[in-house]
Amino acid sequence: LAPNSPDAPRPAKLRRYAAVSALSFGMGGGLCMAIMAAGFLTFGPAANGNLLASYATTDGAATFARFCVMLSVLFGFPLNFVLMRTEVASTLSQRFGTLGRPGIRKLTAALLVVNTVMALLLKDLGIVQAAAGATMGSFIVFIAPAVMSRGLRKRKGGSGGRRAVVETLLIAFGAVLGSLGLAVTLSPK
């Protein structure tokens, strides 16, 4: 759908890509809002950060949902781990040269040990999830698009004007929103 290079704009495909992107983000946002609203309407302000923890262990639907989350984490972890290992290896390769197969194996073992130790030490992963959601959510929604827009505008030689002001406001708003979310997450209850 998206063009393969920035030098080859295809207006029809870009419009379709924009429409699909807007629709998918809208549907994802709508689903998240519906789940949050249902949780709040069910439990009110006593809702747990991990919504499934608010339900009784005897609730069959909640138990099924916990099982589905477990499957998602179980089968999603290898994908995320390989991505993390690839990025760490790439960063290390830039500094120390190519790692090779033995280096990748050692890196894999080291990253697994770090992940395992963190999993053993952290008692409430909900705080980690909430902190990551607060910071990365505002980054992905507000900051990253504005930074990408600014980079694209500068690459094309644009001066900015109103667009530069909007980019700056989005970056500032995202930083404030992420900071507030992080502060609320880490504040004592």
N, C-alpha and C positions, 0 to 999 in steps of 0.2 A: 503494500500500500504506500509506504513512504518512499520518496525518491532515494536512489542509491548514493547520490552525491549532491552536495549543496549547489554545484554548478549546473545541475540539470533539473530546474523547477518544472513541475508538471501540475498546472493549476487544478485540473480535474481530479487527479489523484490526491493532491494536497487537501482539497475540499473534502473528499471522501475520508481521508485519514483523519482530518480534524473532526468530522462528524462522528466517526467510529470512536475516536478518543474521547470526545465529549460525552457520548452515550455511555461508554464503558465506565468512565469516572463518575458520571451521574448515577448509574446503576449501583456501582460499588459504594458510593457515598450514601445513597438512599437505603441500601441494605444495612449498612453500619448504623445509620440513624434509626432505622426501624428496630434493630436489635437493642440499641441503647435505650430507646423509648420504652420498649417492652420490659426491659430490666428495671428501669426506674419506676414505671407504672406498677410493676409487680412488687418491688421491695422498697420503693421510696428512697429516702436518703441513706437507709441502712444497706443498700446494695453494695456488695463486695466488688472490689476492682476486677477480680476474676469472677465474672457473672455466674459461671457454673458452680462456683464454690458457695453461692448463696442458696442454691437448691439443696434439698434434703438428699442424703445418700440413698434413700429408699425410692426416690422419684425415678421411674423407669426411663422417661424421656431424657432427663438430665444425665442419667448414667449412660444412655446411648450417645448423647452429645459428647460426654467426656471421652468415651471410647473413640468417637470420630476424631476428636482433637488429638488423642494419643496416636492414632494412625497417621494423621497429618504431620505431627511432629516426627514420628518414627521414620516415615518415608520422605519427609521434607528435609530432615537434617543432613542426609548425605549430599543432597544437591547444594544446600547452603555451605556445607563444610568444604566441598570441592571448590566452590567459588571463592571462599575465604582463603583456602590453601593456594589457589592459583594467584590471587592478588598478593598474598604475602610473598610467595615465591617470586613473582614479578618484581616486587619492591626490593627484595633481597638481591635478585639478579642484577638490578641496576647498580647496586652498591658494591656487590662482591663478585659479580660474574655469574655465569650459568651454574646452577646447582647440580645438574645431572640427576640421574636416577637414584643413586644412593643419598644425595642431598634431599631430594623430594621425599624419600622414605623417612629420613630423620626428621624433616620438617613435619610430615604427617604425624609421626609419633609424638613430637613435641606439642603440636597443636591439640592432639587428642588428650594428652596429659593435662594441659592448661584448661581445656574445656571440662574435663572430668573433675579436676580440683575445684574449679569454680562451681560446678554443680553440687559438689559435696559441701562447700562452705556456705553457699547462699541458701538461706532458709525460706525466703519469700521471693520467688521469681516474679510475682506480680509487680513488685516495685521496679525490678529491672525492665519488665515489659512496659510499664507505665512511663518510666523515664525515657526509654527508647521511643515510645509512641509520641510523647510530648515533644521531644527534640526532633526526631526524624520526620514526624508528621508535618510539623510546621516547615521543616526544611524542604520536604518534597513538594508541599502544596504552595508555599509562598516564595521561599528563598531561591531554590534551584531554578524554577522557570524564569525568575527575574534575572538571575545571573546569566543563564543561557541566552536570554533575550538581549542582555547588555553585550555579551560577547559577540553575538551574531550582528548586532547593530554596529559595533565597532569594527568588525571584520569587513562589513560592507561600506565602511567609511561614513556612517551616519553621525550626525552631531547630537542628536538626542531630543532636546526640547521637552515636550510633554511626556513623551515615552520614557525619557531618562528620569523624570520626576516620578512617574508611576513605578518604574523599576526600583528606585531608591525607597519609595514608600513601602512597596511589597517586601523588600529585604528587611527594612526596619520593623515592619509589622510582624513578619515571621520571626525575627529575633526576639521581639518582646513577647509574642505569644508562646514561643518555645520556652523562654526563660520563666514565664509565669506558670506554664504547665509543669516544668521541672521543679519549680519552687513549691507548688501545691503537692506534687508527688512526694517530695522529700521532706515536707514539713511534718512535724510530729502530730499525730491524730489526737 
